[in-house]
Amino acid sequence: MTLQSLRSRKVQRTHRLAVTVSAFAAVVGSIALAPASSADDAAPLNGGEPAASQPVIIDVPMPTVAAPGREGMNGIVEIRVGRSAPFKVMVDTGSVGLRVFPGAWGTRPAGVQVTSQKITSSTSRGSLKGALGKATMTIGGVSTTRPIGFQYVNSTAPVVRGWAAKRVYGILGIGTGRYQLSNPISALPGEVGTQWSVHLGGEPRTRTPGLGHLILGAEDPTDAVASFQLPPLGPDGYGALLWNDHAAPGCWTFGRTREHCVDTWFDSGFHPVRVKGAVFSRVPTNGAGQVRPGTSVGLADAGSAFTSWEFRAGRTASVNQVRLAKKGRAGINTGNAPYFTYVITYDTVRGLISLSPARR
């Protein structure tokens, strides 16, 4: 599908009946919380998981805290792996799969298998080595319908030590793409596992902590200012639909340079905006490889004539810092600044990422 055809595409939206988390107990009997082998034979949603008779919306509190070092901020949620006690992990929409750091547990919990198979994953600060594990996972009181692969990190890389010092023992990758691990949310039952939203709280300019939210089973946003149609990647081995969330069709302007529509990657785990590509060679920069402070930056989805996200480049991570490499294949990682301004909703049935205004 070309960007030109995307500009004429209109996204049809439907409104779903919302059942809040306070009503979750009343409907829990209609949603499968056991592994898939014991699930009922309801019509599958997203290619493989059983659908609930009523949509369930679960608000998972996500404290937003200062990241290790002098970087920006990140959202933190609690997760249980097998029968472990809950432990904290950083929420990362820019990667896929759970990486567990040393310190998450002492004795290996019941229901957790760690194999001898080696696995390496990537972060913005380098690669992490570890072993492949497998277990059911529980987020917001809801368990996956089957055991999910994860990486048990056995290194003491700086990113591991930095987060462990804050009593955060892993990274929860909830991207929608294809990877060696699976997004645990995609194995949650019903619509809880097919649509979610992320909003970061706090004040990143001063690195002041606040409360954000990971909403499982999020409603279709009726006030979206932008919707990005992702390229399809087909189903995973369990029928969950995958989408290339590193290739959202974003159209960008920097200062008075002309608009360029390039692959765009929304990433709640990364702090600055990162711009790459020779097409941006005319964008003004300073000597540190950053877009010159004060330069206007704008993002629009390929189906809109209006700019949805606007700011002026600056020096603050998670706010307005924009790094630029004027070579290579064009692409932009948004960093996590838009997650403070917007509620960003992921729909894996239709392959959409939508931005709607956050209400403070």
Secondary structure, 3 states (H helix, E strand, C coil): CCHHHHHCCCCCCCCCCCCCHHHHHHHHHHCCCCCHHHCCCCCEECCCEECCCCCCCEEEEEEEEECCCCCCEEEEEEEEECCCCCEEEEEECCCEEEEECCCCCCCCCCCCEEEEEEEEEEECCEEEEEEEEEECEEECCEECCCCEEEEEECCCCHHHHHHHCCCCCEEEEECCCCCCCCCHHHHCCHHHHCEEEEECCCECCCCECEEEEEEECCCCCCCCCEEEECCEEEECCCCCEEECCCCEEEEEEECCCCCEEEEEECCCCCCCEEEECHHHCCCCECCCCEECCCCEEEEEECCCCCCCEEEECECCCCCCEEEEECCCCCEEECCCHHHHHEEEEEECCCCEEEEEECCC
